[in-house]
Amino acid sequence: MTATQATVPYDNGTTARNMAVARKTSGSCTVKGDSGGPVYTVDGSGQAYAKGILSGGGGGNDNSGGLFDPCNLIFTDIGLANSAFPGTVAWY
């Protein structure tokens, strides 16, 4: 994670507040249409952990993250989403 509680201006002129920003150095970068998708990590045993809800990002010259050309992920932290919306995050 590179920032928490970040204010992020979007290209369309809107601004998102209290966002988490992370950098990804492998795999595909986010593209238009990915918003609302899950952000998660997977540990060595295969257990997945919810991190948040995707809002924006991008990067990578070829839309693929790398050590010298990383992707940026902008998302609502799962704790904020859990407290701001009705219901709770399911745990299995």
TIDOFI-777852 format. One record per residue: x, y, z of N, C-alpha, C in turn; residue in three letters. Coordinates in Angstrom, 2 decimals, always signed. Layout:
nX nY nZ caX caY caZ cX cY cZ type
X Y Z X Y Z X Y Z Ala $
...
END
This chain:
nX nY nZ caX caY caZ cX cY cZ type
+0.85 -1.16 +0.00 +0.00 +0.00 +0.00 +0.90 +1.23 +0.00 Met $
+0.61 +2.16 -0.87 +1.42 +3.37 -0.95 +0.76 +4.55 -0.25 Thr $
-0.57 +4.52 -0.06 -1.26 +5.62 +0.62 -2.60 +5.14 +1.16 Ala $
-3.02 +5.75 +2.26 -4.36 +5.53 +2.79 -4.99 +6.89 +3.00 Thr $
-6.29 +6.93 +3.04 -7.04 +8.18 +3.18 -6.61 +9.22 +2.14 Gln $
-6.32 +8.74 +0.93 -5.85 +9.61 -0.15 -7.03 +10.29 -0.85 Ala $
-6.79 +11.49 -1.34 -7.74 +12.20 -2.20 -7.24 +12.03 -3.62 Thr $
-8.09 +11.49 -4.48 -7.68 +11.13 -5.84 -8.55 +11.86 -6.86 Val $
-7.95 +12.74 -7.70 -8.72 +13.37 -8.78 -8.78 +12.43 -9.99 Pro $
-9.97 +12.29 -10.56 -10.13 +11.45 -11.75 -10.15 +12.32 -13.00 Tyr $
-9.89 +11.70 -14.15 -9.83 +12.41 -15.43 -11.14 +13.12 -15.78 Asp $
-12.28 +12.61 -15.28 -13.57 +13.20 -15.63 -13.92 +14.41 -14.75 Asn $
-13.01 +14.81 -13.87 -13.23 +15.98 -13.04 -13.77 +15.69 -11.65 Gly $
-14.14 +14.44 -11.38 -14.61 +14.09 -10.04 -13.42 +13.81 -9.12 Thr $
-13.68 +13.82 -7.83 -12.64 +13.56 -6.84 -13.14 +12.50 -5.87 Thr $
-12.32 +11.52 -5.59 -12.64 +10.48 -4.60 -11.81 +10.77 -3.35 Ala $
-12.44 +10.63 -2.19 -11.75 +10.89 -0.92 -11.67 +9.61 -0.09 Arg $
-10.70 +9.59 +0.82 -10.49 +8.45 +1.72 -10.22 +7.15 +0.97 Asn $
-9.46 +7.23 -0.10 -9.15 +6.06 -0.91 -7.82 +5.44 -0.48 Met $
-7.68 +4.16 -0.74 -6.41 +3.47 -0.57 -5.75 +3.39 -1.94 Ala $
-4.45 +3.56 -1.98 -3.70 +3.48 -3.24 -2.60 +2.44 -3.05 Val $
-2.51 +1.53 -3.99 -1.50 +0.47 -3.93 -0.82 +0.35 -5.27 Ala $
+0.35 -0.27 -5.26 +1.11 -0.51 -6.48 +1.24 -2.01 -6.69 Arg $
+1.05 -2.43 -7.91 +1.11 -3.85 -8.28 +2.23 -4.03 -9.31 Lys $
+3.13 -4.96 -9.05 +4.29 -5.12 -9.93 +4.25 -6.40 -10.77 Thr $
+3.13 -7.09 -10.78 +3.00 -8.26 -11.66 +1.54 -8.46 -12.02 Ser $
+1.29 -9.10 -13.13 -0.07 -9.35 -13.58 -0.64 -8.18 -14.37 Gly $
-1.91 -8.29 -14.70 -2.58 -7.27 -15.51 -2.94 -6.05 -14.68 Ser $
-2.92 -4.89 -15.32 -3.36 -3.65 -14.70 -4.88 -3.53 -14.85 Cys $
-5.48 -2.65 -14.04 -6.90 -2.40 -14.18 -7.17 -1.63 -15.46 Thr $
-8.36 -1.82 -15.99 -8.81 -1.11 -17.19 -10.22 -0.59 -16.94 Val $
-10.70 +0.30 -17.82 -12.06 +0.81 -17.69 -13.02 -0.37 -17.66 Lys $
-13.98 -0.29 -16.76 -14.95 -1.36 -16.59 -14.65 -2.27 -15.41 Gly $
-13.46 -2.16 -14.83 -13.10 -2.99 -13.68 -13.63 -2.43 -12.36 Asp $
-14.08 -1.18 -12.36 -14.57 -0.55 -11.13 -15.66 -1.39 -10.49 Ser $
-15.63 -1.46 -9.16 -16.60 -2.25 -8.41 -16.15 -3.66 -8.15 Gly $
-15.05 -4.07 -8.78 -14.53 -5.41 -8.58 -13.80 -5.55 -7.26 Gly $
-13.52 -6.78 -6.84 -12.85 -7.00 -5.57 -11.35 -6.74 -5.65 Pro $
-10.80 -6.27 -4.54 -9.35 -6.17 -4.38 -9.01 -7.14 -3.25 Val $
-8.09 -8.07 -3.49 -7.77 -9.08 -2.48 -6.33 -9.53 -2.64 Tyr $
-5.82 -10.16 -1.59 -4.51 -10.80 -1.66 -4.70 -12.28 -1.37 Thr $
-3.77 -13.09 -1.83 -3.80 -14.52 -1.58 -2.47 -14.89 -0.93 Val $
-2.52 -15.58 +0.21 -1.27 -15.97 +0.88 -0.72 -17.26 +0.30 Asp $
+0.39 -17.71 +0.82 +1.07 -18.90 +0.31 +0.26 -20.17 +0.39 Gly $
-0.71 -20.23 +1.31 -1.53 -21.43 +1.45 -2.77 -21.39 +0.56 Ser $
-2.96 -20.26 -0.16 -4.12 -20.13 -1.03 -5.29 -19.42 -0.40 Gly $
-5.14 -18.97 +0.85 -6.21 -18.24 +1.53 -6.31 -16.82 +0.97 Gln $
-7.52 -16.41 +0.59 -7.75 -15.07 +0.04 -8.21 -14.13 +1.15 Ala $
-7.77 -12.88 +1.09 -8.13 -11.86 +2.07 -8.67 -10.63 +1.34 Tyr $
-9.91 -10.24 +1.69 -10.53 -9.07 +1.08 -9.79 -7.82 +1.51 Ala $
-9.49 -6.95 +0.55 -8.80 -5.68 +0.83 -9.68 -4.48 +0.52 Lys $
-10.56 -4.59 -0.50 -11.38 -3.45 -0.83 -12.19 -3.62 -2.10 Gly $
-12.73 -2.48 -2.55 -13.55 -2.42 -3.76 -12.88 -1.47 -4.74 Ile $
-12.57 -1.97 -5.91 -11.82 -1.23 -6.92 -12.58 +0.00 -7.42 Leu $
-11.86 +1.11 -7.52 -12.45 +2.34 -8.02 -11.74 +2.85 -9.27 Ser $
-10.45 +2.62 -9.37 -9.70 +3.11 -10.53 -8.27 +2.61 -10.50 Gly $
-7.49 +3.09 -11.42 -6.09 +2.70 -11.49 -5.60 +2.72 -12.91 Gly $
-4.66 +1.86 -13.18 -4.08 +1.76 -14.51 -2.57 +1.74 -14.42 Gly $
-1.95 +1.97 -15.54 -0.50 +1.98 -15.57 +0.04 +0.86 -16.43 Gly $
+1.33 +0.72 -16.41 +1.95 -0.30 -17.23 +1.82 +0.05 -18.70 Gly $
+2.93 +0.28 -19.37 +2.87 +0.68 -20.78 +2.14 -0.32 -21.64 Asn $
+2.26 -1.61 -21.30 +1.60 -2.65 -22.09 +0.41 -3.24 -21.32 Asp $
-0.13 -2.47 -20.34 -1.23 -2.89 -19.48 -0.88 -4.11 -18.65 Asn $
+0.40 -4.30 -18.40 +0.86 -5.39 -17.56 +1.88 -4.83 -16.60 Ser $
+1.66 -5.04 -15.32 +2.56 -4.49 -14.30 +3.91 -5.16 -14.31 Gly $
+4.90 -4.41 -13.96 +6.25 -4.93 -13.84 +7.01 -4.13 -12.80 Gly $
+8.15 -4.62 -12.41 +8.94 -3.98 -11.36 +9.27 -2.54 -11.73 Leu $
+9.60 -2.28 -12.99 +9.98 -0.94 -13.42 +8.83 -0.17 -14.07 Phe $
+7.68 -0.81 -14.22 +6.51 -0.18 -14.85 +5.25 -0.68 -14.12 Asp $
+5.08 -0.31 -12.84 +3.99 -0.88 -12.03 +2.61 -0.34 -12.38 Pro $
+1.61 -1.07 -11.94 +0.21 -0.65 -12.04 -0.14 +0.09 -10.75 Cys $
-1.10 +0.99 -10.83 -1.66 +1.63 -9.65 -3.08 +1.13 -9.45 Asn $
-3.43 +0.86 -8.21 -4.79 +0.45 -7.84 -5.34 +1.50 -6.89 Leu $
-6.53 +1.98 -7.16 -7.20 +2.93 -6.29 -8.48 +2.24 -5.84 Ile $
-8.65 +2.10 -4.52 -9.80 +1.35 -4.04 -10.28 +1.85 -2.68 Phe $
-11.54 +1.53 -2.38 -12.11 +1.79 -1.07 -11.70 +0.64 -0.17 Thr $
-11.07 +0.95 +0.96 -10.63 -0.07 +1.90 -11.84 -0.87 +2.40 Asp $
-11.68 -2.17 +2.55 -12.78 -3.05 +2.94 -13.37 -2.64 +4.28 Ile $
-12.55 -2.14 +5.21 -13.07 -1.70 +6.50 -14.01 -0.52 +6.36 Gly $
-13.66 +0.43 +5.50 -14.52 +1.59 +5.26 -15.81 +1.16 +4.58 Leu $
-15.69 +0.29 +3.59 -16.88 -0.20 +2.89 -17.78 -0.96 +3.85 Ala $
-17.20 -1.76 +4.73 -17.97 -2.55 +5.68 -18.73 -1.66 +6.67 Asn $
-18.13 -0.55 +7.06 -18.80 +0.33 +8.02 -19.76 +1.32 +7.34 Ser $
-19.55 +1.62 +6.06 -20.37 +2.63 +5.39 -21.63 +2.07 +4.71 Ala $
-21.62 +0.79 +4.38 -22.74 +0.20 +3.67 -23.48 -0.81 +4.56 Phe $
-24.77 -1.05 +4.27 -25.50 -2.02 +5.08 -24.94 -3.44 +4.89 Pro $
-25.11 -4.26 +5.89 -24.63 -5.63 +5.83 -23.20 -5.73 +6.34 Gly $
-22.62 -6.90 +6.21 -21.24 -7.13 +6.64 -20.52 -7.97 +5.60 Thr $
-19.22 -7.93 +5.66 -18.40 -8.75 +4.78 -18.50 -10.20 +5.28 Val $
-18.79 -11.11 +4.38 -18.92 -12.53 +4.76 -17.54 -13.15 +4.94 Ala $
-17.40 -13.97 +5.94 -16.15 -14.68 +6.22 -16.42 -16.18 +6.13 Trp $
-15.61 -16.89 +5.40 -15.79 -18.34 +5.26 -14.58 -19.07 +5.74 Tyr $
END
